[in-house]
C-alpha cells in the first residue's frame, strides 16, 4: 500500500531536498578524508547530522531578497544556498579559486551574489551583523528577511542578548535560529544553561519562540516558512530553537568521547536523510535503485571537486595584502 500522507509535497520538491542533504553529507565526508590526508589545514567543523536544518530553512526563503548569516559550521548552509562545491573545496584547500580566494578557509565561506553572508570564526560575532542587515532592509522598506543561524554554545554570549533586544525595539525582519546540536564544543548544553528551553530567552525580549524537530527537513521547512511569512507581514523578529545533532566531534580535532555510543546510535536512527528517504519510498516517489543512482552521482561530483581543488593554483604572494581593507 502506498502512503499518501506526503502528497502535499510534490515529488520534485522532496527530491530536491533529498539531493541537497546528500550533497552536504558526501561533501563533508570527503572533506573529513582530505583533512585526514593533511590536504586541508586549520579548523574544520562538519555539518554531518544537521543537514535538515540548513536545507529546510534555506528552502523557505527567497535568496534574491533574503539573507543568510551563520557561524563557523558553515559548509552545509553554503551548499544549501547553492554555492559551487568546486569553489568550496578549493577554499578548504587554501587555493586561489576558493570562494574567499583561499584566505578564509573552512570558517569563512562567503558568496555575496547568493546572499550568503558567510561563516564567522568568532562565537556569536555574526549575530549583530544579521541585525544590521535586517536594519538595512527595514530602512530601505524592502520585503526581505534575514535568517541568522548560531549554535547552542553562542546563546549565552552578550551579542545574542544585545541583538535580540535591538531587534525587538527596532522591529527588525530577522529570524534567529539556534541550531541546538546538544553540545557546545564538548559540553552538554544542559550543564551550562540555566534553562533547557531556549525559546524562553527569546520570550524575555518579547520575541515569541518555537522549538522544532531539526531531524525532519519537512518540519523545518514548514515552521521556517510560517515564520518568514509572518515576519514579512508583521515586520517583527522571530526565534526558533531547532533541535538537531552532530554525528561527528565539534571539530576535526575532537574525538567526541564525552558522549556514549548508545546516545549516538539513538540519533543515527533519526538520520535526516533516512527520514526523508523513507517518506519518499512510502509515498511511491523513490526506489532503492533510484536512491543509489543519486548517491553515486553526487559522490562523483564531490570527487570532481577534490580534483578541481588539487589542480587549482595557490594564491600569489601579492594576494596577502588584497581585500584586507575597504
ABEGO torsion letter per residue (X at the ends): XBBAAAAABBAAAAAAAAAAAAAAAAAAAAAAAAAAAGABBEBBBBABGAAAAAAAAAAABBAAABBBBBBABAAAAAAAAGBBAAAAAAAAAGBAABAAGGAAEAAABBBAAAGBAEBBABBGAAAAAAAAAAAAAAAAGBABBBBBBBBAAAAABAAAAAAAAAAAAAGBBBBBBBBBAGBBEABBAAAABABABAAAAAAAAGBBBBBBBAABAAAAAAAAAAAAAAAAAAGBBBBBBBBBBBABBABAABAGAABBAAAAAAAAAABAAAAAAAAAAAAGABBAAAAAAAAAAAAAAAAAAAAAAAABBBBBAAAAABGABX
